[in-house]
Amino acid sequence: MAGHVYIMASQKNGTLYVGVTSDLSRRVWEHKEGLTGGFTSRYGCHRLVWYEEHFDIRDAISREKSIKRWPRRWKFDLIESINPGWNELYRGMGW
């Protein structure tokens, strides 16, 4: 089973949430709709700013755990390597 590692942000240089899922579109939609509760709802992390696909969910989980231990600046650099403007990457359930 494939998986995605992703980063949600409250705003540019704001609060970050790093997650992993087997269904990125559904999971981001859940965050945006406030269905997940917890951290993303509490801190307003509703903007998908980075993601990475893995062919094996176990690799995605390992990568998520690694990124969560990174310093904040490294996470910013990772986001800005593909999304320098911190633009919203989610385009809806049909992407």
C-alpha positions in Angstrom: 0.0 0.0 0.0 1.3 3.5 -0.9 1.4 6.4 1.4 2.1 10.1 1.6 4.0 12.3 4.1 2.6 15.8 4.2 3.0 19.1 6.0 0.1 21.4 6.9 0.8 25.0 8.0 -1.2 27.7 9.6 0.5 30.4 7.4 4.0 31.1 6.0 6.6 30.4 8.7 3.7 29.5 11.0 2.8 26.4 13.0 3.5 23.2 11.2 1.9 19.7 11.4 3.7 16.7 9.8 1.5 13.7 9.1 1.3 10.5 7.1 -1.7 8.9 5.3 -2.7 6.4 2.7 -5.2 8.8 1.2 -3.8 12.3 1.0 -6.8 14.0 -0.6 -9.2 12.6 2.0 -6.9 13.4 4.9 -6.3 17.0 3.8 -10.0 17.5 3.3 -10.6 16.2 6.9 -8.1 18.7 8.2 -9.7 21.6 6.3 -13.2 20.7 7.5 -12.0 20.4 11.1 -13.0 16.7 11.3 -9.7 15.5 12.8 -9.8 17.6 15.9 -6.6 17.8 17.8 -3.5 19.8 16.8 -4.5 21.0 13.3 -7.8 22.3 14.5 -6.4 23.9 17.6 -3.5 25.7 15.8 -5.2 26.4 12.5 -3.0 24.2 10.3 -5.3 24.1 7.3 -2.9 24.8 4.4 -1.2 21.9 2.6 2.3 23.2 1.8 4.4 20.1 1.1 3.9 16.4 0.4 5.8 13.4 -0.7 4.6 10.1 -2.1 6.0 6.7 -1.1 5.2 3.4 -2.8 5.2 1.6 0.6 3.3 3.1 3.6 6.1 1.8 5.9 8.6 4.0 4.1 6.2 7.0 4.5 5.8 6.3 8.2 9.6 6.2 8.7 10.0 9.4 6.7 7.3 11.1 8.8 9.0 10.1 12.1 12.3 11.4 10.8 10.9 14.8 9.6 9.1 15.3 13.0 12.5 15.2 14.7 14.1 17.8 12.4 14.7 21.3 13.5 12.0 23.8 12.5 14.4 25.6 10.0 15.0 22.3 8.1 11.2 21.8 7.7 11.0 25.4 6.3 13.8 24.6 3.9 12.0 21.4 2.8 8.8 23.2 2.1 10.6 26.0 0.3 12.5 23.6 -1.9 9.2 22.9 -3.8 6.9 25.6 -2.6 8.8 28.9 -1.9 5.6 30.9 -1.6 4.0 28.4 0.8 1.1 28.3 -1.5 -1.9 26.0 -0.9 -1.2 22.7 -2.8 -4.6 21.1 -2.2 -7.1 21.6 -5.1 -10.0 19.6 -3.9 -11.1 16.0 -3.6 -10.7 15.3 -7.3 -7.0 15.9 -7.6 
